[in-house]
Amino acid sequence: MPPMSSLKTFIAALRTGETRTTQALDKVVARRRGAKAVACIQLAHKRGAFNTPLQGVLREAVGSAPLAERFIQQCIDGWPDAQKEQMRKVLVAAITDGRRVRFAWGLTPADGFKTEITDTGSGAVTITALTPRSSLRAHPDGNIDVMPGKSPTPRPAAARRGK
């Protein structure tokens, strides 16, 4: 989900799970031939390869998918490294097995970011990045703001109960 979207774009993203970021990531992982693709795959085999900030050939591949630098910073660099590492492991296994990988986006009622992996066995693997609902902001101009890089600060239990 782009950090600022129209209500129409936001609803479409909720319905389909597709955003500019997921579409760019889908394109990058679909490319498995050629020097740049091989370099990305080799780098993906290294632990921490997706850590913030996304480096070198991976950042170039996502940028040329195309995904604007501001979305790379907010939607990829802003995602927790531990969850990107979880994604990396699944991605490497799927590529090694010659399986299709699909990225999706959604919302979670949880307080923090969440990653769900759907693995059908021999079929495709879906990696879904879930942003906390609490990170949504509606603006007077009708736009919706989703800030993956800004994890909501948990409030003390007493504050949540209104004490």
Backbone hydrogen bonds, N-H to C=O, Kabsch-Sander energy under -0.5 kcal/mol:
donor,donor_aa,acceptor,acceptor_aa,energy
5,S,144,I,-2.7
7,L,142,G,-0.6
10,F,6,S,-2.6
11,I,7,L,-2.6
12,A,8,K,-2.2
13,A,9,T,-2.4
14,L,10,F,-2.2
15,R,11,I,-2.3
16,T,12,A,-2.7
17,G,13,A,-2.6
23,Q,19,T,-2.4
24,A,20,R,-2.1
25,L,21,T,-2.5
26,D,22,T,-2.5
27,K,23,Q,-1.9
28,V,24,A,-2.2
29,V,25,L,-2.4
30,A,26,D,-1.4
31,R,27,K,-1.1
31,R,28,V,-0.5
32,R,30,A,-0.8
38,V,34,G,-2.5
39,A,35,A,-2.3
40,C,36,K,-2.2
41,I,37,A,-2.5
42,Q,38,V,-2.7
43,L,39,A,-2.2
44,A,40,C,-2.4
45,H,41,I,-0.9
45,H,42,Q,-0.7
46,K,43,L,-2.0
49,A,46,K,-1.9
51,N,48,G,-1.7
55,Q,49,A,-0.6
58,L,55,Q,-1.1
59,R,55,Q,-1.8
60,E,56,G,-2.5
61,A,57,V,-2.2
62,V,58,L,-2.3
63,G,59,R,-2.5
64,S,60,E,-2.1
65,A,62,V,-1.1
67,L,63,G,-0.8
71,F,68,A,-1.0
72,I,68,A,-1.8
73,Q,69,E,-2.7
74,Q,70,R,-2.2
75,C,71,F,-2.9
76,I,71,F,-0.7
76,I,72,I,-1.4
77,D,72,I,-3.0
78,G,73,Q,-0.6
79,W,76,I,-1.2
83,Q,80,P,-0.6
84,K,80,P,-1.9
85,E,81,D,-2.3
86,Q,82,A,-1.6
87,M,83,Q,-2.2
88,R,84,K,-2.5
89,K,85,E,-2.1
90,V,86,Q,-1.7
91,L,87,M,-3.0
92,V,88,R,-2.7
93,A,89,K,-2.1
94,A,90,V,-2.4
95,I,91,L,-2.6
96,T,92,V,-2.6
97,D,93,A,-1.8
98,G,95,I,-1.3
99,R,94,A,-3.1
102,R,125,V,-2.8
104,A,127,I,-2.3
105,W,17,G,-1.3
106,G,129,A,-1.9
108,T,131,T,-2.2
114,K,130,L,-2.2
116,E,128,T,-2.7
118,T,116,E,-0.5
118,T,126,T,-2.9
119,D,117,I,-0.6
120,T,118,T,-0.5
120,T,124,A,-1.4
122,S,120,T,-1.0
125,V,100,R,-2.4
126,T,118,T,-2.7
127,I,102,R,-2.9
127,I,125,V,-0.5
128,T,116,E,-3.1
128,T,126,T,-0.6
129,A,104,A,-2.6
129,A,127,I,-0.6
130,L,114,K,-3.4
130,L,128,T,-0.6
131,T,106,G,-2.6
131,T,129,A,-0.5
133,R,108,T,-2.6
135,S,132,P,-2.2
136,L,133,R,-2.0
137,R,145,D,-2.1
139,H,143,N,-2.5
142,G,139,H,-2.3
144,I,5,S,-3.5
145,D,137,R,-3.3
146,V,3,P,-1.4
147,M,135,S,-1.0
150,K,147,M,-1.7
151,S,149,G,-0.6
159,A,156,P,-0.6
160,R,156,P,-1.8
161,R,157,A,-1.6
162,G,159,A,-1.1
163,K,158,A,-2.9
